[in-house]
């Protein structure tokens, strides 16, 4: 990968993760933001805490570019690639997802017990989400597709989509590969198509999101950029993001729901264009992206994304208990801002600690799985029991 793209993706990942976290953790209530004067800091806060959905779209494009782009290249090669590919994808998702799922269930159980009277866990939005069947369905990445959300950990919905994009996309590419027999290519493609149809039946974001993810994958193909200037491409993306933030909200969005898809497609297209420009950057990309801190923040961005939701709700219930149920709806005071930034610091610290025992061990899990299947290959060769559809042929 060009170094300009690598450094930029580090920045984009942690900024997007923080944007999602800020959107969900914004305790400060500003119902009069359009009718009463406020200080500059309040307006900045109002502006920056509403990019969480655009941040998820950016994640999909990045994922498509990194994972889908590699799958495109591998599918055209002469060597089997699916087994190694699936080991990498399973390791990347589940080493964080499974512990985050368990943590969310634990935190929700604690919060519902300790803060039962806070009025938070009784919100209509949580009706049925604490059912054990939701957690079980989530283990198979069906949350918010064929099953409801998992407790208060709403952000896990996008991981279900992403996991199945990882599976469906390379299966649909199987006919391009000369590494497998014709019968196996047909079987793989049919499986991918069947999964795509099955997962698209419910009314969810899955199918539209798949188009965005594939757009990211296609960024790996063009032989030249659409726009040569990285600064112009960045300006176009930021201008589009700002316009969407200010225009696609409130009454306008309520009256015209299709605007959300238009906004998402615009966000995806302008961000994909920026990645494409950076693919051909000959000067190392943006200097601010080369700071070492970006990689450190990026390294636990997935953990931050996957863990913050239930902790936010727990602390929201705690604040209702300690300061009164109407406290958050009152005009922000120094105490409000202190609680707000203490919450953010707690979320970041928790995610970093969580990542040291999960996300940071991704490569170790991958190597362990590769050793397991390699030893299985050797046993199969010894006993002569390998079949055409065995994993070692993928």
N, C-alpha and C positions, 0 to 999 in steps of 0.2 A: 504494500500500500504506500502511495506517495506520502512523504513525511508531513506535507502540508495538510493532507486529509486526516492523518492519524492524530496530529496535535489538535486540529479543529474539532474532531469527534470527541476527544477528551473533554474539551470545554463544553460542547453541546450536551454531552451526557450529564455532566454535573449541574449545569445551568437548568436543564429540563427537569431533572430530579428535584432540584430546589424549588423550581416554579410549581411543580405539582404539590410538593409539601407545603409551600406557602399558601397555595390556594385552599388547601384543606385545613390548614392550621390558623387561618385568619380569624382570631377571636374578636378583633375590634369591629364593632357594629357601626356602620356609617349610613343609616337610612336617610339622612338629610344631606348627603354629599352634593346633591344637585340643587338644593334649596337654601342652604345656609353657608356662610363663609367658614373656611377652615385654613389652618396653616399649611405651608408648602409640604411638610412631611406627611400630613394626612392624605393629601392628594397623590403623592408619590406612592404611599402604601395602597391606596385604593386602586391605582393603576397597575402596580406590579403583582398584586395578588390575584389577578384574574386571567393569567396566562396558562393555567393548569391544563386545559383541554388542548390548546395549541402545542403544549409541551409533549403530550402523549402522541400527537400526530408526528412530531419531530422524532420521537422514539421509534415509531413504526418505520419511518423513512430510513433512519440509521440502521435499524435491524435488517431491513430489506437490502440495504446497500452492503452491509458486512456479511450477512449470512446468505441472502439470496444471490448476491453477486458471485460469491465463492461457489455456490451450488451451480450457477450457470456455467462457470468455467470448468468445474469438475465433471459436470454431466457430458461435456463434449470431449472428455479425455478418453483414453483407452484403458484406464485402470478402474476397477471397482472402487467406489467411493462412499457408498451409502452407510456402511457399517461405521466407519470412522466418523463420518459426518453426524450420524445419530448419536454416537457416544459423546461427541463434543456438545451437541445441542442439549441432550438430556442432562449432562453434567452442569452446563451453564444455567439452565432453568431450575432444576430441582435442588441443587445444593443450597440455594437461597429460598426457593419457593416453599419446600416442605417445612423447614424450620420456621419460616415466617407465618405459614398457615397455622402451625402449632402455637406459636407465640400469640397470634391474634385470637385464637380460641381461648387461650389462658387469660389474656388481658381482658377479653370480653366477659368471661366468667367471673373474674375478680371484680370488674366494674359493676356488673349487674348485681353482685352480692353486696358489695360495700356501699355503693351509691344508688341503691334501689329507689330511693325517694327523690332523686335529683331531677327527674323528668326528662332525662336524656335518652336512656335506653328504652323508654316507652314511646319514643317518636314513632309515628305511623310508618316512616321509612324503614324501620327495623322489623316490621311485622314478618314473622316467619324466618328471618335470616339466621336465627340462632339454632335452627333445627340441625341435628347431627347429620342428616342426609345431605345438607349443603356442603359440609366439610368433606364428606365422603365423595361427593360428585366433584369437588374441587381437586381431589387427588388425581382425577383423570382429566383435569383441565376443562370442565364443562360449566364452570361458574359463569353466570351472566350470558350463557349461550343456551344450554338446555336446562340449566339449574339457576336458582337465584344466587345473589351475592353471598359471600361467606362472612357472616357476622357484620361487623362494622368495617372490615377491611375491603372497602370498595375498590381501591386501586388494583386489586388482583384480577379484575375483569380483563384488563388488557393483556395480562400474561397468558390467559387462556387462548385469546386470539393469536398471540405471538407463537405460542407452542405449536398450535395446529398449522400456522403458516410454515413453520419449520418442517413439518411433516408433509403437508400437501404439496408444497412447491416442488421439491426434488422428485416426488413421485410423478407429478405431471410432466417433468422434464425427462423421465425415463426413456421415452422413444428416441431421444437425441443421442443416447449413450450407446457406444459400440462395445462396452465392457460386459454387457449382459446378453443372454440369449433372447431371441425374438419373443418366445413364450413368456419369459420373465419380464421383459419390458412391457408387454401387454398387461400382465398381471399387476405390475406396479402402477402403471398409468390408470388402470381401472380402479385400483384401490384409492388412488389420489382423487380421482373424479368422484367416486362414491363418497369419500369423506367430505369433499367440498360441498356436495349437494346436501348431505346429512347435516352439516354444521351451518348451512345457509338457510335451512327451513325455518328456524325460529326468527322472530323479528329482533335482530340484534345488530351490533356494529360489525359483526364478523366479515360479511361479504364486502362491504364498502372498505373496511380496513384492509382487507386482502389486496384490493386494488392499489391502495396507498403503499402497502408493503412491497408489492411487485414493482411499483414505480421506483422505489429505492433500489431494488435489484437491477433495474434497467439502466441505472446511472453508470453501471460498470461497463456498458457496451459502446457508447458513442466514441468515435475516433477523434473527436475534437469538441471543445466546449461550445455552448450556444453564445455565451458572453465571456470574453477573455479576461476582463477586469474583475479581480476578486472583490475589490471595494464596491464596484457597481452591483455585483451580485449580492453582496452583503446588504447594501443599501436597499435593494429591491425587496429582499426578504424582511428586513426590519420595518420597512414602510408598510408592507402588506400586513405584518403582524400587528402593527400599531393601528392601522385602519380597521382591521377585524376586531381588535380589542374595543375600540371606541364605537363601532357601528353595529356589530352583530351581537346584540345583547338586549335585554329588557323587552319593551313593547314591540320593537321591530322584529325580534326573533320569535316572540310569541305569535305575532300576526303572520309571519312567513317562516315556518320551521325549516323549509328547504335551504334557507340561508346558511344553516349550520354545515350542510354538505358542501355548499359553494365555498364557504370559509375554509373548511378542512382541506378541500382540494387545492385551494389557493396556497394555503400554508405548505402543503406537501410539495406542490410544484415549485414554489420559490425556494424552498429549502433544498430540494433535489437539484435544482439548477445551481445553487451555491456549492454543493458537493461536487457537481460535475466540473465547475470552474476550478475548484481546488485540485481536482485530479490532474490538471494540466499546469498547475502553478510551478514555475521554475525557480521561485525565490524563497521556498520554504514556507509559504503561506503567511498568516498574520503573526506578527511578532508577539502579541499578547498571548497567543495560544501556546507559545513555547515555554512559558513559565512552569517550573516543576510542580507548583502547587496544583495545577490543573489535573495532572495525572493522579495525584494523591486524592483529590476530591472525586475524580471519576471512578477510582477504584472501589469506592463504597456507595456509588450512586444507586446501584440496583438494590442494595440493602436498605437504603433510605426510602426508596420508592415502595418497597414491599412491606416495610414495618411500621411506617408512621401512622397509618390510618387508625387502628385501634387505640394507640397511645394518645392521639389527639382527642378521641371521644372520651377516653378515661379521664384525662385532665380537664376536659370540658365539664364532665359530670362532677369532678372534684371542685371546680370553681363555682358551679351552681350550689354545691353543698356548703362551701365555706363562705362565699360572699353573697349568697342569695340568688334566687332564680331570675330576678330582673336585672342583675348586675351587668351582664354582658350587653343588654339592650340600652343601657344608659350611655350618656356621652363619655367618650374615652378620657380617662384621667391618667396621672402618672402611674397609678397602680395597674391600670389596664395594660399600659405599654410594658411595664416591668414583667407582668405575668406573660404577656405575649412573647417577649424575647427570651424569657426563661424557658418557655415551652419550646421555642425553636432550638435553643441550645441543647435542651434535653433530647429532642428528636435526633439531632445531628450526632450527639455523643452516643446515644443508644445504637444508632445505625452503624457508626464506626466500630463500636465494640462487637456488635453482631457480625459485622463483615469479617472480623479477624478470625472467626471460627467457622465461617461459611464461605463467603465470596472469595476470600483470599486462598481457600483450599481447592478452588476449582480445578487447577492443573493437576493436583494430587489425585483427585477423584477420577479425572480423565485417564491418567496413567494407570490407576488401579483397574479401571474397566478394560482398558486396552490389554493389560497383562492377563486379565481373566479370560477374555475372548481369544487371545493368542494361545493360551494354554489349552483352551477348548479345541482350537484348530488342530493342535498337535495330537490331542487325544483322538479326534475324529479321523485324522490321517492314519493313525496307528491302527484303529479298529476298522477302517474302511467304511464308515457309516455316513460320510458326508453326502448330502443330497443337494439338488440344484437350488432349492429354496432355502438352504441353511444360511445362517447369518454370515458364515465365512465367505460365501459367494457374493455378498453385497459389498 
